[in-house]
Amino acid sequence: MTTLRLQDFQILSLKPLNIEVKDEILFLSGPSGAGKSLLLRAITDLIVHKGDAYLDEKNCNDIHPVQWRKWVGFLPAESSWWMDKVGDHFSKKDNPYLALLNLPDDCFSWDVSRCSTGEKQRLAIARLLALQPKVLLLDEPTASLDPVSVMAVESIIKNYSSEFNAPVIWVSHDKLQIKRLKQREFEINNNEIEEVVA
Amino acid sequence: MNVISLSPFDLSMAALLVLLLALLSLILKLNLASRIVIAAIRTVVQLLLIGLVLKALFAQISLLWVSALSIVMLLIAGREVMARQQRRFGGLWGYGLGTLSMFVSSFTLTVYALIVIVGTDPWYTPQYSIPLLGMMLGNTMTGVSLALDNLTTSAWRQREVIEARLILGQDWRTAIGDITRDSVRIGMIPMINAMAAAGIVSLPGMMTGQILSGTEPMEAVKYQILIMFLITAGTGFAAMLATWIGARHLFDDRQRLRLERLS
């Protein structure tokens, strides 16, 4: 089992955050611009922050940044692609998540420029999960998806979390989705991050 | 062969052409007339001044004075590199990066050329060292500023891609690899093109000048080849060095992309 622990973790004007996430899906909600995405970027150690992040009691600052980012799998709200073909962005040729996301076998030969936003998002999820991160940080992963794909992604993430005992922090605005999946929910409001008690 | 000395009258006949051009652009409302005239006056004043400096320098062969002039040339070239960049590093880095790269590359190669290739005695003989260094700096300056400009502008534009690659566990070198390769290439292309076109499309300026002033063509050609090789190597090394240090400085010790270091 993996544990993600944040200790006096602080970005911008947000109050310091102390939190421990085990193999569970923790939803993070709050108004746009509250700092949800920045918080995920800080946990990935992409931006400067105060306080410490621990993965199984190993401090982020003691781990090589490349290793840390391999453990902490962050899915940004918008996926980025830098080669012409989809397949060039994947290190392994067999990816078990493609079929689960209703992506055909030949999708590796697609031109990135011809993919729709939804296709790119599903491809990005498959690309991230194939790296087998210990933790998932998902920034509105289903915002651009059709209802069928939303269901597919939800069950994939749920299974991933229970199969690898992986903590998941999931940013979402979708109240129904939060209701469907949540084990815990936190809300950012007025610079404070507080647990939403049902 | 004797050099036909140019009289002030000869030069004013040439200046007449520039004035004609300025007049024409005034009529065509190109908004260039004053800039043409000012630039032309700068050419005359600056070249006359450097002519006087060189004359004084050649009269007494002193390492101190050669070094002093070299440093001034380097600092001006460094300022020029900085001015040619849209997004440059903030603070001392903005000036230091280009200047350091040009210093390492141009000075080393010039000293190498003087001691190993030309074999002047003493090695810093100003008649050789100053023009050589000037040619090196002038071209290295172009290469370094093109490379750095591409590096910083591309990094700025492709921030999402670079960060996405970091997120997927690539190190900074790989994440910005496409951009650094492009930057070095862009910095070197003008010199590679110049080498390829030399003598066919264009007669290089230095060689033309030597021939006009009476040097035997084959001697001028040999010096031109030397200069071309030196400039190409110097530009390439400086562009690589500046790009590498610049790219490294875009990331911090935790390999985060720090675009706020650009101003």
Interface residues (C-beta under 8 A of the other chain):
Chain A: T44 D45 L46 I47 V48 N61 P65 V66 R69 K70 F74 P76 E78 S79 S80 W81 W82 R127 L128 L131
Chain B: Q158 E160 V161 E163 A164 R165 L166 I167 L168 G169 Q170 D171 D178 D252 R254 Q255 R256 L257
